[in-house]
Amino acid sequence: MGFRCGIVGLPNVGKSTLFNALTETQAAQAANYPFCTIEPNVGQVGVPDPRLDKLAEIAGSAKIIPTQLSFVDIAGLVRGASKGEGLGNQFLGNIREVDAVVHVLRCFENDDIQHVDNKVDPIADAETVETELLLSDLESLEKRVPAAQKKAAQGDKESKIIASVLGQTLELLRDGKPARLTQPKDEDEARVFAQAQLLTAKPVLYVCNVEEEAAAEGNEFSARVFEKAKAEGATAVIVSAAIESELVGMEIEERMVFLEEMGLHETGLARIIRAGYDLLGLLTFFTVGPKEARAWTVHKGAKAPEAAGEIHSDMQRGFIRAETIAFDDYVALGGETGAKEAGKLRQEGKEYLVHDGDVMHFKFNV
């Protein structure tokens, strides 16, 4: 299952610097968290998870394989993108293909780096990008909704659903609100809404790019972004692209010393990766053995057969049961044998909802 986060932002906000640091840092890290280039502007990175290392230590696993996210460095945006200005069509098309938007906002003063509007205002920057996405969605629905309403009046069942849910969305857009505030009433409306592929329906993570001195606590600019994120039910993190660039190429020990000197406990990029993972509503389950300890990704609410299908489609098709141990039990009891002896290894069937941290082994027959 591939999950893609698109990194967007105005020119000179630090978007590409962050992407480059993300990819180069991951490439330089130990094999635990590999990076690979899928396309020139796509980086695939391991999701940092100390639980995986602990499981591997207990099981004596020869190899550690984290679950992964893809980050896409999307073409820069200019005003008028919704009308095709600059690389507008490419920009909007690339966003349509990602699962979530990582919006980098400039939250630092620097006379040597010119801002496109000659002033630092992350809220105005965010609104510039959001306006272009909203205008694109608005144009799309102003064509689709009247056509659906016309067919709905003639008794077409599917058109009635489209007219209802997308009509609600159209009103939100006309009020200047994003499509993600739409609340489908049932599975059919949720399906129609998802199929519309609206740009403002994507979940958003705001990344406040601050100066080095503000990397630990943020500054007045980032504080305003956090207020905006809270009001929208979105997420925000603080990062210093300058610091992340300096970390590239450092050994693990050297990196940790550097971070401590800056008052930081982890890299900003690790926070972005984890926040992106949470933003997509994902959870992690593990498979553990002497050959490898591996993390896998499913959506929250996934059942055991779906988790099995992440490993191999045959496992989902021929699913019989899942042997499951909670992470805390696995660690406290020293592994699978201890958990089994203590009665903490459970036999779960097709309706079992996977929990974050489950250590699973699937029985199947095809």
N, C-alpha and C positions, 0 to 999 in steps of 0.2 A: 504494500500500500504506500503510494508516494504522496507526500504532503508538501506543498510548495508555498513559501512565503515570499511575496514580492516586495522588494525594498524600493520605496518611492521617495521623492522629495524634490524641491526646487534646486536649481544650480547653486553650487558653493555652500551647501549645508552640511557636507561631510558624508553624503550617501555612498559614493564610490570608495572613499577612504575606508569607511566601515566595512563595505563588502570585501575590499581587498584584504583588510586586516582579518576579517572573518575567515576567508579562504586560506590565506597564508599561515595564519596561526594554527588552523586545524591541520594543514599539511605538515607543519613542523612538529606537531604533538606526537606523543607516543602512539603505538598501534591501537591503544584502547579506543581512541576517538578519531577514526580516519576521516580524511577529506578526499573527495575525488571531484574532478571537473567533468560535468556531464556535457555542457555546452560552454562556449566562451564566457557567457554571463550567468552561468548557473553553478552554484557550489553546493555540494551535499556534505553535511556535517553530522557528526555523532552528537547525540543529546547527552550531556554530562549527567551521570547518575551514579553516585557513590554506592548505591545498593548493589549494582551489578558487580563492582569490584569485590564487595563483601561476599556475595554468593560464589564468585569464582574462587576466592580464597578458601572458603569452607569446602567446596567440592573438589578443589585441586584442578580446576579447569585449565587446559593448556592454552586456550584462546578466549579472548573477550571481544564480543561483537555488540556494540550499542545499537539502539534504534536510531533512526536518522531523519533529518529534515532537509529539504532543499530550499536554498535561498536564491532568488532571482534578482539580479541587478537590472531594474527596469529603466528604460530610456528616460532621460530627464524631461520634465514637463514645463511647458510655457503656457501663459494665458491664451485661450483660444484652442486648446488641445481638442476640446469636444467638437470643434469645427474643422479639425485637421491641421491646425497651425503647428509649425515645427515638426516634431515627430509624433504629433498628437494621435494619429491613427494607430501607429505602432505601440505607443504608450498605453492606450486604452485597450488594445487587443491583448497586450501582455498581461494587464491586470485581470482581464477576463479569465485568463488561464490559471491564475493562482487561487489558493484556498484562503489566504489571509493577506492583509496589507500591513507591512512594517513601514511606518511613516516617519522618516528622519527629519527632525526639526532643528534648525540652528538656534542654539541657546548660548551663544558666546559672542563677545565683541572682539573684533580683530580688524584693524584698519588695513592690513595687508591682504585681506580676503574680501573682495567686494561682494556685497549682497545685491541681488537683481533689483531690489527696490530701494537700495541705499539706506536701509534701516533694518535693525534686528527686531523682528516681531514674530515669534513663532506661532502665535495664534492666527495672525493675518496670513502667514505662510500656509498653515493648515487649511484655512478657509479657501485659499486659492486653489489648492489641489482638490479639496472636497467639492468646490463649486463646479469644476470641470467634470468630475465624475457624476455629479448630480445632473448637470445639463445633458450629459450623454444618456443617462437613464431616462430623464424626462422626455427627451426626443423619441426614445424607443417606445415608451409606454403611451405617449400621445398618439402614436400610430396604431398600436396593438389593442388598446382598451376599447376605443370606439368600434373597431372591427369585431371584437369579441362580444360587445354589447349588442350589436346588430344581429349576430348569429344566435346569441342567447335569447333574444326576443322571438326568434323563430323556433325556439324549443331545443336547441342543441345543448346537451347536458354538459359536455366538456367546456363549451364556451361560457356557460353560466358560472362555472368554477373560476375560469380565467378572469371573467369580468368582475367577479366578486373580490378575489384576492388582489389582483393587479390594479383594480379600481381603487382599493384601499391604499395601495402603495403609491399610486399616482397622486392622490390627495396629499400624502406625506411629502412627496417630492415638491409639489407645488407650494407647500408651506416651508420649503427649505430644509426639510428633514430627511435623513438617509433612509433608504429602503429597509435596512436591517431592523428598523423599529416596527415593521409589519408583523402582525401576529396571526398567522394562519390558524383557522379553527379546527382543522382535522388533517388527516394524512393526505387527502386529495389536494387540499389547498397548499400544504407544505410541498408536495411534489411539483405543482404548477409554479409555485414561487421559486423553487430551486432551478427549475428548467428555464426560467426567465434570464438567469445568469446576469443579474443586475450588479453593476460595479459597486454601488453603495450598500449592497447587501453583505459585502465581505466584512468579517470582523477586523478591527484595527488595533494595532499596537503602536503607540507613539514612542519614538526613541528621542530623548532629549540629548543632543550632542553638546556637551558643556566643555569649558576650558579645564585644564588639568587640575587646577586648585579646587574646582567645584565637583570633582568626580565622586567624592564620597557622600556629600550632603546635597548637591545641587545648588541652584542659584534662583534669583527672582524670576528669570525666564522659565526655568523648568517647573517652578512652583505653579505658574499660571497654566502650564500644559497639564500638570497633574490635576488641577481644578477642572479643566476642560474634560479630561478623560473620565474623572469621577462623575461629572454631570451627564456624560454620555453612556456610562456603564462600560467604558473602554478601559484599556490598560496602558500604563506608561512606565518606562524605565529610564534611568540616567546612565549615560555612557560618555566617555571622553575618547573620541576617535584618535586624538593625538596620543593618548596613553596606549590604546590598543595597537597602534602602529609601532610604538616603541617596543612592545612585547614580542613582536614578530621576530623569530629567530633565537629568542632566549631559551636557555635550558629551563626545565621545570623548576628547579631549585632557585635559580636566578630570578625567574619570573615571580615566584612567591615572595621573595625578599623585596623585590621592587614594588609589588602590590601592597605589602605591609607598610612600606615607607610612605605610600600614598594614602594610607588609611583605608585600604580596600581588602576584602576577604576573598574575592574572586574576580575574574575578568568581567568586564561589561558584556562581552560577547556571550559568555556563559549565561548571563541573565537574559539576554535577547533570545537565545536558543530555547531556554526553558519557558520564557514568557510566550514565545511563539507556539510552543507545544501545548501550553495550557489554553492559549487563545483558540486553538482549533478544537478544544473539547476532547483531547486524547487522553488515554491512560496507557500504562506500560504493564505487560506481564512478562515473565521470564521462563526460559527453558534452561536447565542446568545439568551438566554432566561432566565427565572427565575430559572429553574432547573440547567442549566449549560452553561458556556461559553467554547467553544471548538475550537481549531485550527486544521485545516486539511491541508493535503499536496497534491499538484498536480504538474506535470511538467509544466514549462513555456510553453505557447502555448496551454494549455488544454482548451476545451470548456465547457460550463455550464453543459451539460449532464455528462461529465466525472467527474466533481467535485461532482455532485449528486451521481454518482456511488461510490465515496469514502465513502459515508455515508451508502448507501445500494444499491445493484444491482437493486432492484425494482424501486428505484428512477430514475436510468438511463434508465431503460427499459420503464418506463411509464412517462418520463419527459414531462412536459407541458411548464413550464416557471420557471425562477428564479427571485425572488424579491431581488434586489441588492442595497446595500448602501455602498459607499466608506467609508473607516475607518475614514478619516478626517471629513467627513460630519456627520457620526454617533456621533463622539465625540463633534464636534462643536455645533450640534443641540440637544444634550442631549438624544440621543437614537432614537429608531425606530419611535415613534410618532412624534417627532420634525422633523425628516428627511422627513417623509411622508407629513406633513403639509407644509414643505418648497419645496416640489416637488423634493426632492433628492432621493426618493425611486423609482428605475427604474424597469420596467418589461422587462426582457431580455429573448431572445429565444435560440434555439439550437445552433446558430452560435456565440453566445457571447463568447469572449475570457476572461477567468477569470484573474482579476488583483490582484496583491499582496495586501492583506489587505481588500479585499471585504468582507462585511458582507452579508451573503446570506441565503435565505429561499426558499426552492424548492417546487413547486407545481407539483404533479404527479398523475397518475391514472393507476392502474394495475388491 
